[in-house]
Amino acid sequence: MDALKTRVSEKKRAIDANIAERDAEDAEDDASFAIDYAIASIEQAKLAVFDAISARLDAEAAKAPRKTTA
């Protein structure tokens, strides 16, 4: 009976270890996705800044008096 209890306990421990391993892998995958998402967000923000600069330059150019060539 003691041998059976020991075997059951060892099996339970092995199952718990497998579950913990899977949980750790899932957490690592989530972290990796979050990092990739953050990098993409930063790149998108850079593009938005360039668009804003371009729009501001266009607005300033539109306000400037036009030079005529004669």
C-alpha positions in Angstrom: 0.0 0.0 0.0 2.9 2.4 0.8 4.5 1.7 -2.5 1.2 2.5 -4.3 0.9 5.8 -2.4 4.5 6.6 -3.2 3.9 5.9 -6.9 0.7 8.0 -7.0 2.5 10.8 -5.2 5.4 10.7 -7.8 2.9 10.7 -10.7 1.1 13.6 -9.2 4.4 15.5 -8.8 5.3 14.7 -12.4 1.9 16.0 -13.6 2.3 19.1 -11.5 5.7 19.7 -13.0 4.4 19.3 -16.6 1.6 21.8 -15.8 4.1 24.3 -14.3 6.4 23.9 -17.4 3.5 24.5 -19.7 2.4 27.6 -17.7 6.0 28.9 -17.8 6.1 28.4 -21.6 2.8 30.2 -22.0 4.0 33.1 -19.9 7.2 33.3 -22.0 5.2 33.3 -25.2 2.9 36.1 -23.8 6.0 38.2 -22.9 7.5 37.7 -26.3 4.3 38.8 -28.0 4.1 41.8 -25.7 7.6 42.9 -26.6 6.9 42.4 -30.3 3.7 44.4 -30.0 5.6 47.2 -28.1 8.3 47.4 -30.8 5.6 47.6 -33.6 3.8 50.3 -31.6 7.0 52.3 -31.3 7.7 52.0 -35.1 4.1 53.1 -35.7 4.6 56.1 -33.4 7.7 57.1 -35.3 5.8 57.0 -38.6 3.1 59.2 -37.0 5.7 61.7 -35.9 7.1 61.8 -39.5 3.6 62.3 -40.9 3.0 65.1 -38.3 6.3 66.8 -39.3 5.5 66.6 -43.0 2.0 68.0 -42.4 3.4 70.9 -40.4 6.0 71.7 -43.1 3.2 71.6 -45.7 1.1 73.9 -43.5 3.9 76.4 -43.0 4.7 76.3 -46.7 1.1 77.0 -47.6 1.1 80.1 -45.2 4.3 81.5 -46.7 3.9 84.2 -49.3 4.5 82.9 -52.8 7.4 84.3 -54.7 6.6 85.3 -58.2 9.2 85.2 -61.0 9.1 88.0 -63.4 
